[in-house]
Amino acid sequence: MVSRSSSTPSTGLTARVTQPGTAVLTSQQGERSFTAATTKTAIGDLLRYVAAEVANDGRPIRVETYDEAGDQVPLLVHHDGTVQQAPADLINSSVGGPADDQPASATSEPIAAVATSPAGGGQAAIELASPTQDSPAPSAIRSPATPDIHRPRPAAPKLGVQGLIHRATKVNLGLSKRERTYNQLVARIRTPLPQLHRCAFISLKGGIGKTTSAAGFGHTFAHYRPDSVFVADMNPDAGTLAKRTVGAPLAGVKPLLAAIQAGQVNSLTDLSRYTRAAGRLTVLPGDPDPQAGQAMDADDFRTVMDVVQRYYSLILIDTGDGVTRPITPGILDGVDSVVVAATHSKDGAEAAIETLDWLSGHGYEALANSAVVTLSAKDRVSKEIDKAAVAKILDARAAALITIPPDSHLADAGAIDRDRLAPATRRVLMEGAAAVASHWADIDQYPGH
């Protein structure tokens, strides 16, 4: 039995998920492990054990719960068998910090009832409590003659310790701050397009993550958006977008241009003969032959885009290095936003600033002012480089600064598999995609070229 010296809830009782399928309860008497086939079952066994201790002792138990990521949700188990998130004043007084990120209403009422066996032998079941009288009024549209008697159902948590507990016990502790932020990013990425949007990935210097950003943003948009996403390689110098998405140096844009000029592309089926699929992302490869790509100019770009935009409303464009190529005016005149690549190295950071300056000085002020800058932490730089200062300078120039952390999968320079990216990398790519999506949240912010 877990002993407590007073009626004040114990703060020494903790529950952690140490590995998939194993939960450990730590008390003054030591540790007790609960191992099962799944993490959900292990957490359920642990909470049933705690429920039995409540029934035996008759005093509340404070349980600090943690998941694999270290996220914490303090629970309070009462002698009458109710389980709730620990109230804010108790959290502040016992652990010296602010309450968890749940709203006040999440801690004001018991959120679950724990029913133990008559003998207190640890056979406990956790059930959802009945809705309270203070539940918010239903907001659904209803007929005046048919009143809505259903109470709104709160969103079920999927991430963090709240998600683990909900999957194990159906107890809904509400969404954590991390999950609410995640849901907000998803909502921004999925913002419906009011019209065609084209985004170019540009830089004055090569090898600083431009193509990687284009592929990463493309995969992110394709993963979350219901509509089709198109990414095109318009690098005249043997672009590597196909390698980073499909995994092979394929040709596509020049044969497509020739087919369009011959009047042979009149449907999506015709267009698909020159594209490749990378998951849900549609890719138009460049040309492995630099000389073939070099021949394309602004008019050629417009010819290709006139066909592509008949079938796709979100188009990402990976450009070549520099801004003086014949194709560049066609790209910049025809896009609605830009993403500028940068690194922490001196030349990588200067290239981003020079790119923004060039845009501002050549009639593309709106693109420069709304630019998203991706700062790839891929370069090994000396201690003389102040990375924080680089980020601060770029952040002051960009509408949004997205710092892509080191990632071994990205460093392999092969085809990007979103599932193999580190969670932190997937998260910042979501932030980048959401920053691009902010351009069409308000149609008046479009550069209007």
C-alpha positions as CSV (number, residue, x, y, z in Angstrom):
1,M,0.0,0.0,0.0
2,V,1.1,3.5,-0.7
3,S,1.4,5.3,2.6
4,R,0.6,9.0,3.2
5,S,1.3,10.9,6.4
6,S,-1.7,13.3,6.2
7,S,-4.9,14.0,4.2
8,T,-2.8,16.3,1.9
9,P,-2.3,14.5,-1.5
10,S,1.1,12.9,-1.8
11,T,3.5,14.5,-4.3
12,G,5.9,11.6,-4.2
13,L,3.9,9.3,-6.3
14,T,4.9,9.3,-10.0
15,A,3.9,7.3,-13.1
16,R,6.1,7.1,-16.1
17,V,6.1,5.3,-19.4
18,T,9.6,4.0,-19.6
19,Q,9.3,2.2,-22.9
20,P,6.5,0.9,-25.1
21,G,4.3,-1.5,-23.1
22,T,5.8,-0.6,-19.7
23,A,4.6,1.9,-17.1
24,V,6.4,2.3,-13.8
25,L,4.8,3.6,-10.6
26,T,7.2,5.1,-8.1
27,S,6.3,5.7,-4.4
28,Q,8.1,5.9,-1.0
29,Q,8.1,2.1,-0.9
30,G,10.0,1.8,-4.3
31,E,8.9,1.1,-7.8
32,R,6.3,-1.2,-9.3
33,S,6.3,-2.0,-13.0
34,F,3.3,-2.7,-15.1
35,T,4.1,-4.5,-18.4
36,A,1.7,-5.5,-21.0
37,A,1.4,-6.0,-24.8
38,T,0.7,-2.4,-25.3
39,T,1.3,0.9,-23.5
40,K,-2.4,1.5,-23.3
41,T,-2.9,-1.8,-21.4
42,A,0.0,-1.1,-19.1
43,I,-1.3,2.4,-18.2
44,G,-4.7,0.9,-17.5
45,D,-3.2,-1.7,-15.1
46,L,-1.3,1.0,-13.3
47,L,-4.3,3.3,-12.8
48,R,-6.4,0.3,-11.6
49,Y,-3.8,-0.4,-9.0
50,V,-3.8,3.2,-7.9
51,A,-7.6,3.1,-7.7
52,A,-7.4,0.1,-5.4
53,E,-5.0,2.0,-3.1
54,V,-7.5,4.9,-2.9
55,A,-10.2,2.5,-1.9
56,N,-8.0,0.9,0.8
57,D,-6.7,4.1,2.3
58,G,-9.5,6.5,1.9
59,R,-7.3,9.5,1.3
60,P,-6.6,11.3,-2.0
61,I,-3.5,10.3,-4.0
62,R,-1.5,12.8,-6.1
63,V,0.0,11.1,-9.1
64,E,2.5,12.9,-11.4
65,T,2.2,11.2,-14.8
66,Y,4.8,11.5,-17.5
67,D,5.0,10.1,-21.0
68,E,8.1,9.2,-23.1
69,A,8.6,12.8,-24.1
70,G,8.6,14.0,-20.5
71,D,5.3,15.8,-20.7
72,Q,3.6,16.0,-17.3
73,V,0.0,15.9,-16.3
74,P,-0.6,15.8,-12.5
75,L,-3.7,13.7,-11.5
76,L,-5.6,13.6,-8.2
77,V,-7.4,10.4,-7.2
78,H,-9.9,10.9,-4.3
79,H,-11.1,8.5,-1.7
80,D,-14.6,8.5,-3.3
81,G,-13.1,7.0,-6.5
82,T,-13.0,10.1,-8.7
83,V,-10.0,11.0,-10.8
84,Q,-9.3,14.6,-11.9
85,Q,-6.5,16.8,-13.1
86,A,-4.9,18.4,-10.0
87,P,-6.3,21.9,-9.4
88,A,-4.1,24.9,-10.3
89,D,-3.6,26.0,-6.7
90,L,-2.5,22.6,-5.6
91,I,0.0,22.4,-8.5
92,N,1.4,25.8,-7.7
93,S,1.8,25.1,-4.0
94,S,3.3,21.6,-4.4
95,V,5.6,21.8,-7.4
96,G,6.4,25.5,-7.5
97,G,5.2,26.1,-11.1
98,P,2.2,27.1,-13.0
99,A,-0.7,24.8,-13.7
100,D,-0.7,22.6,-16.7
101,D,-1.9,24.1,-19.9
102,Q,-5.5,22.9,-19.6
103,P,-8.3,25.5,-19.2
104,A,-9.7,26.1,-15.8
105,S,-12.8,24.2,-16.5
106,A,-10.8,21.1,-17.0
107,T,-9.8,21.0,-13.4
108,S,-12.9,22.2,-11.7
109,E,-14.9,19.0,-11.9
110,P,-14.1,15.3,-11.6
111,I,-13.5,13.9,-15.0
112,A,-13.7,10.2,-14.3
113,A,-15.1,7.8,-11.7
114,V,-13.0,4.9,-10.4
115,A,-15.1,2.0,-9.2
116,T,-13.3,-0.6,-7.1
117,S,-14.3,-4.1,-6.2
118,P,-16.0,-4.6,-2.8
119,A,-13.0,-6.4,-1.4
120,G,-10.6,-3.7,-2.5
121,G,-8.5,-6.3,-4.2
122,G,-7.3,-4.1,-7.0
123,Q,-9.9,-5.1,-9.5
124,A,-10.9,-1.5,-10.5
125,A,-12.5,-0.1,-13.6
126,I,-12.3,3.5,-14.7
127,E,-15.4,5.0,-16.3
128,L,-16.3,8.4,-17.7
129,A,-18.2,10.6,-15.2
130,S,-21.6,12.0,-16.1
131,P,-21.7,15.5,-17.6
132,T,-22.1,18.2,-15.0
133,Q,-24.8,20.8,-14.9
134,D,-22.2,23.4,-15.7
135,S,-21.4,22.0,-19.1
136,P,-21.6,24.6,-21.9
137,A,-24.8,25.0,-23.9
138,P,-24.9,23.1,-27.2
139,S,-23.8,25.3,-30.1
140,A,-25.1,23.1,-33.0
141,I,-27.6,24.5,-35.4
142,R,-31.1,23.1,-34.6
143,S,-34.7,23.6,-35.5
144,P,-36.8,25.7,-33.1
145,A,-39.3,22.9,-33.0
146,T,-36.7,20.3,-32.2
147,P,-34.4,21.4,-29.4
148,D,-30.9,19.9,-29.3
149,I,-30.5,17.8,-26.1
150,H,-27.0,16.6,-26.9
151,R,-24.1,18.1,-25.0
152,P,-21.0,19.0,-27.0
153,R,-18.3,16.3,-26.8
154,P,-14.8,17.6,-26.0
155,A,-12.0,16.7,-28.4
156,A,-10.2,13.5,-27.4
157,P,-6.4,14.0,-26.8
158,K,-4.1,12.0,-29.1
159,L,-0.7,13.3,-28.1
160,G,1.4,13.3,-24.9
161,V,0.4,11.8,-21.6
162,Q,-3.2,13.0,-22.0
163,G,-3.4,10.8,-25.2
164,L,-1.9,7.8,-23.4
165,I,-4.3,8.0,-20.5
166,H,-7.3,8.5,-22.9
167,R,-6.4,5.5,-25.0
168,A,-5.9,3.4,-21.8
169,T,-8.9,4.5,-19.8
170,K,-11.1,6.8,-22.0
171,V,-10.5,9.5,-19.3
172,N,-10.4,12.8,-21.2
173,L,-8.0,15.3,-19.6
174,G,-8.3,17.7,-22.4
175,L,-5.7,18.7,-25.0
176,S,-2.2,19.6,-24.0
177,K,-0.7,22.9,-25.1
178,R,1.5,20.9,-27.5
179,E,-1.5,19.2,-29.1
180,R,-3.5,22.4,-29.3
181,T,-0.6,24.1,-31.1
182,Y,-0.2,21.1,-33.4
183,N,-3.9,21.2,-34.3
184,Q,-3.6,25.0,-35.0
185,L,-0.7,24.3,-37.4
186,V,-2.8,21.6,-39.2
187,A,-5.7,23.9,-39.5
188,R,-3.5,26.7,-41.1
189,I,-2.0,24.2,-43.5
190,R,-5.4,23.0,-44.5
191,T,-6.8,26.5,-45.0
192,P,-8.9,26.4,-48.2
193,L,-7.3,28.2,-51.2
194,P,-9.4,31.1,-52.5
195,Q,-7.5,31.0,-55.7
196,L,-4.3,29.6,-57.4
197,H,-1.2,30.0,-55.3
198,R,2.4,29.5,-56.6
199,C,5.4,29.6,-54.3
200,A,9.0,29.8,-55.5
201,F,12.0,28.5,-53.5
202,I,15.0,30.7,-54.4
203,S,18.6,31.5,-53.4
204,L,21.6,33.2,-54.8
205,K,23.8,30.3,-53.6
206,G,23.5,26.6,-54.1
207,G,23.9,23.9,-51.5
208,I,22.1,25.7,-48.7
209,G,18.9,23.7,-48.5
210,K,16.7,25.2,-51.2
211,T,15.7,22.0,-52.9
212,T,15.5,20.2,-49.5
213,S,13.1,22.9,-48.3
214,A,11.0,22.6,-51.5
215,A,10.7,18.8,-51.1
216,G,10.0,19.0,-47.4
217,F,7.3,21.7,-47.7
218,G,5.8,19.8,-50.6
219,H,5.6,16.5,-48.6
220,T,4.1,18.4,-45.7
221,F,1.4,20.1,-47.7
222,A,0.6,16.9,-49.5
223,H,0.3,15.0,-46.2
224,Y,-2.2,17.4,-44.6
225,R,-4.1,19.0,-47.4
226,P,-7.0,17.2,-49.1
227,D,-6.2,18.7,-52.5
228,S,-3.4,17.8,-54.8
229,V,0.0,19.5,-54.4
230,F,2.4,20.0,-57.3
231,V,6.1,20.7,-57.1
232,A,8.2,21.5,-60.2
233,D,11.9,21.5,-60.8
234,M,12.8,24.7,-62.8
235,N,16.5,24.6,-62.1
236,P,18.4,25.0,-65.4
237,D,21.5,23.3,-64.0
238,A,20.5,19.7,-63.6
239,G,18.2,20.2,-60.6
240,T,18.0,17.5,-57.9
241,L,14.3,17.7,-57.0
242,A,13.6,14.3,-58.5
243,K,16.4,12.7,-56.4
244,R,15.0,14.3,-53.3
245,T,11.4,13.2,-53.9
246,V,11.3,10.3,-56.3
247,G,14.8,9.0,-55.7
248,A,16.0,9.1,-59.4
249,P,17.4,11.7,-61.8
250,L,14.4,11.8,-64.2
251,A,13.6,14.1,-67.1
252,G,10.2,15.8,-67.3
253,V,10.0,19.5,-67.9
254,K,11.6,19.8,-71.3
255,P,9.6,16.8,-72.8
256,L,6.5,18.4,-71.3
257,L,7.2,21.8,-72.9
258,A,7.7,20.1,-76.2
259,A,4.5,18.2,-75.9
260,I,2.6,21.3,-74.9
261,Q,4.0,23.2,-77.9
262,A,2.9,20.3,-80.1
263,G,-0.7,20.5,-78.7
264,Q,-0.4,17.1,-77.1
265,V,-1.3,18.0,-73.5
266,N,-5.1,18.5,-73.2
267,S,-6.0,16.7,-70.0
268,L,-4.7,15.7,-66.6
269,T,-4.0,12.3,-68.0
270,D,-1.7,13.8,-70.7
271,L,0.1,15.9,-68.1
272,S,0.6,12.9,-65.8
273,R,2.8,11.2,-68.5
274,Y,5.5,13.7,-67.6
275,T,5.1,13.8,-63.8
276,R,5.9,11.3,-61.0
277,A,4.2,10.6,-57.7
278,A,6.1,10.8,-54.4
279,G,3.4,9.7,-52.0
280,R,0.5,12.2,-52.4
281,L,2.9,14.8,-53.9
282,T,3.0,15.3,-57.7
283,V,6.5,16.0,-59.0
284,L,7.6,17.5,-62.3
285,P,11.3,16.5,-62.6
286,G,13.8,18.8,-64.2
287,D,16.4,17.7,-66.7
288,P,19.6,15.8,-65.9
289,D,21.2,17.5,-68.9
290,P,22.2,21.1,-67.9
291,Q,22.2,22.2,-71.5
292,A,18.7,21.1,-72.1
293,G,17.5,23.0,-69.1
294,Q,19.5,26.1,-70.0
295,A,17.4,26.6,-73.0
296,M,14.3,27.4,-71.1
297,D,13.3,31.0,-70.7
298,A,10.5,33.0,-69.1
299,D,8.1,32.3,-71.9
300,D,8.8,28.6,-71.7
301,F,8.0,28.7,-67.9
302,R,4.7,30.5,-68.5
303,T,3.8,28.0,-71.2
304,V,4.3,25.1,-68.8
305,M,2.5,26.8,-65.9
306,D,-0.5,27.8,-68.0
307,V,-1.1,24.0,-68.4
308,V,-0.2,22.9,-64.8
309,Q,-2.4,25.5,-63.1
310,R,-5.5,24.1,-65.0
311,Y,-5.3,21.1,-62.8
312,Y,-3.4,22.2,-59.6
313,S,-4.1,25.1,-57.3
314,L,-1.1,24.8,-55.1
315,I,2.2,24.8,-57.0
316,L,5.7,24.9,-55.5
317,I,8.6,25.8,-57.8
318,D,12.2,24.8,-57.1
319,T,14.4,27.4,-59.0
320,G,18.0,27.4,-59.9
321,D,20.9,29.1,-58.1
322,G,21.0,32.9,-58.7
323,V,18.5,35.3,-60.1
324,T,19.9,36.3,-63.4
325,R,18.9,33.3,-65.5
326,P,16.5,33.9,-68.5
327,I,13.8,31.9,-66.8
328,T,13.9,34.0,-63.6
329,P,11.6,36.9,-64.6
330,G,8.9,34.4,-65.7
331,I,9.1,32.7,-62.3
332,L,9.1,35.8,-60.1
333,D,6.4,37.5,-62.2
334,G,4.2,34.5,-61.9
335,V,4.5,33.5,-58.2
336,D,2.6,34.7,-55.1
337,S,5.2,34.0,-52.5
338,V,8.8,33.0,-52.1
339,V,10.8,30.9,-49.7
340,V,14.5,32.0,-49.3
341,A,17.1,29.4,-48.2
342,A,19.9,30.2,-45.8
343,T,22.4,28.5,-43.5
344,H,24.4,29.6,-40.4
345,S,27.6,29.9,-42.4
346,K,28.7,33.4,-43.4
347,D,28.1,33.0,-47.1
348,G,24.9,31.1,-46.5
349,A,23.4,33.9,-44.4
350,E,24.7,36.6,-46.7
351,A,23.2,34.9,-49.7
352,A,19.7,35.0,-48.1
353,I,20.1,38.7,-47.2
354,E,21.4,39.5,-50.7
355,T,18.4,37.6,-52.2
356,L,16.0,39.7,-50.2
357,D,17.8,42.9,-51.1
358,W,17.8,41.9,-54.8
359,L,14.0,41.3,-54.7
360,S,13.4,44.6,-53.1
361,G,15.5,46.5,-55.6
362,H,14.1,44.9,-58.7
363,G,10.3,45.5,-58.3
364,Y,9.5,42.5,-56.1
365,E,9.1,44.3,-52.8
366,A,5.9,42.5,-51.9
367,L,7.6,39.1,-52.4
368,A,10.6,40.2,-50.3
369,N,8.4,41.6,-47.5
370,S,6.3,38.4,-47.3
371,A,9.2,36.0,-47.7
372,V,9.6,32.9,-45.5
373,V,13.3,32.2,-44.8
374,T,14.4,28.6,-44.0
375,L,17.6,28.5,-41.9
376,S,19.1,25.0,-42.3
377,A,21.4,24.0,-39.5
378,K,23.4,21.7,-41.8
379,D,26.7,23.5,-41.9
380,R,29.5,22.9,-39.4
381,V,30.7,26.4,-38.5
382,S,33.4,27.6,-36.2
383,K,32.7,29.0,-32.8
384,E,33.4,32.5,-34.2
385,I,30.0,32.4,-35.9
386,D,27.2,33.6,-33.5
387,K,24.3,31.4,-34.7
388,A,21.9,33.3,-32.5
389,A,22.9,36.5,-34.1
390,V,22.5,35.0,-37.6
391,A,19.0,33.9,-36.7
392,K,18.1,37.3,-35.2
393,I,19.3,39.2,-38.4
394,L,17.3,36.9,-40.7
395,D,14.3,37.0,-38.5
396,A,14.2,40.7,-38.7
397,R,14.2,40.5,-42.5
398,A,11.7,37.7,-43.0
399,A,8.0,37.4,-42.5
400,A,8.7,34.1,-40.9
401,L,12.0,32.3,-40.0
402,I,11.9,28.5,-40.0
403,T,15.0,26.8,-38.5
404,I,15.4,23.3,-39.9
405,P,17.4,21.3,-37.3
406,P,20.1,18.8,-38.2
407,D,18.5,15.6,-39.4
408,S,20.4,12.5,-40.5
409,H,17.7,11.5,-43.0
410,L,18.0,14.9,-44.7
411,A,21.7,14.7,-44.7
412,D,21.6,11.4,-46.7
413,A,20.7,13.5,-49.8
414,G,18.4,10.8,-51.0
415,A,14.6,10.7,-51.5
416,I,12.9,12.3,-48.4
417,D,10.5,10.0,-46.5
418,R,8.5,12.1,-44.2
419,D,8.0,9.1,-41.8
420,R,11.8,8.8,-41.4
421,L,12.3,12.5,-40.4
422,A,12.9,13.3,-36.8
423,P,9.8,14.6,-35.0
424,A,11.4,18.0,-34.6
425,T,12.1,18.2,-38.3
426,R,8.5,17.3,-39.2
427,R,7.3,20.0,-36.7
428,V,9.4,22.8,-38.2
429,L,8.3,21.8,-41.7
430,M,4.7,22.1,-40.6
431,E,5.5,25.6,-39.2
432,G,7.0,26.5,-42.6
433,A,4.1,25.2,-44.6
434,A,1.7,27.1,-42.2
435,A,3.7,30.2,-42.8
436,V,3.3,29.9,-46.6
437,A,-0.4,29.1,-46.1
438,S,-0.8,32.4,-44.2
439,H,-0.5,34.2,-47.6
440,W,-3.9,33.0,-48.6
441,A,-5.6,33.4,-45.3
442,D,-6.2,37.0,-46.3
443,I,-6.5,37.5,-50.1
444,D,-5.6,41.2,-49.7
445,Q,-2.0,40.2,-48.7
446,Y,-1.2,38.7,-52.1
447,P,1.7,40.5,-53.9
448,G,-0.5,40.6,-57.0
449,H,2.2,40.3,-59.7
